[in-house]
Amino acid sequence: MTITTTTCVQNGCLMVRGKVVLTGVPNNVVVSPGSSASAFLGATSTLASSRHVFTLGVLEGFRLLCLFRAKIWWMIPHYGKSGGEIPMETQMLLLEAREESIVDDDISSDPSSSENTFYILFLPVLDGEFRTSLQGTPANELQFCVESGDANVQTLQTLEPVFINSGDNPFELIKESIKILAEHKGTFSHIESKKIPAHLEGLGGVLGMLFTLKLIQKASKRVFKVSLMEVVHQSF
């Protein structure tokens, strides 16, 4: 059995590594290939607007973790098993999936050996002048919302608002995905490629010294307090 690593839509289903991730994908959803096995999900509309809400498909049967913006300045995690549990203003969505092994089932009697766990990452990103966020519906649909915040800035389509990638290690998946986005978008840099500004190069040593002095001060106070108590105790 051949398992494709590309992300695509087949027969109304979004496929990732041969696994059906979303069902009932509308015809206006567009998949644009990225580097490696990553891709961008977008959609088109017949009416221009400064705000669009597009449905990507039905999401069910996955353990998921998402980060959503509970306040303007604060994000918190949320867990679930279907699209209906994804809050509005979700900024990251991570799915745990299982793929069938290419090894024939007759070879192994262990049911768990025919499945391998991997992870699928959805990241809503800036697409031109439009910001993106994810959200779910009571019908377990996964949607994305794009908005410019300006009634005069409108569009009929958005082709790269949602980045999708997959990998076997969730931590490496997020790290590599950010690197791919940094190279593709060209609007930011990954932390590994950033350089410390010249005027901050010596700050690390200064902060270390301050921290050490603070510890010395605290230790000195404790020693002085203990010594003072011993003196008082011996005096009586």
Secondary structure, 3 states (H helix, E strand, C coil): CCCCCCCEEECCEEEECCEEEEECCCCCEEEEECCCCCEEEEEEEEEEECEEEEEEEECEEEEEEEEEEEECCEEEEEEEEEHHHCCCCEEEEEEEEEEECCCCCCCCCCHHHHEEEEEEEEEECCECCEEEEEEECCCCEEEEEEECCCCCCCEEEEEEEEEEEEECCHHHHHHHHHHHHHHHHCCCCCHHHCCCCHHHCCHHHHHHHHHHHHHHHHHHHHHHHHHHHHHHHHHC
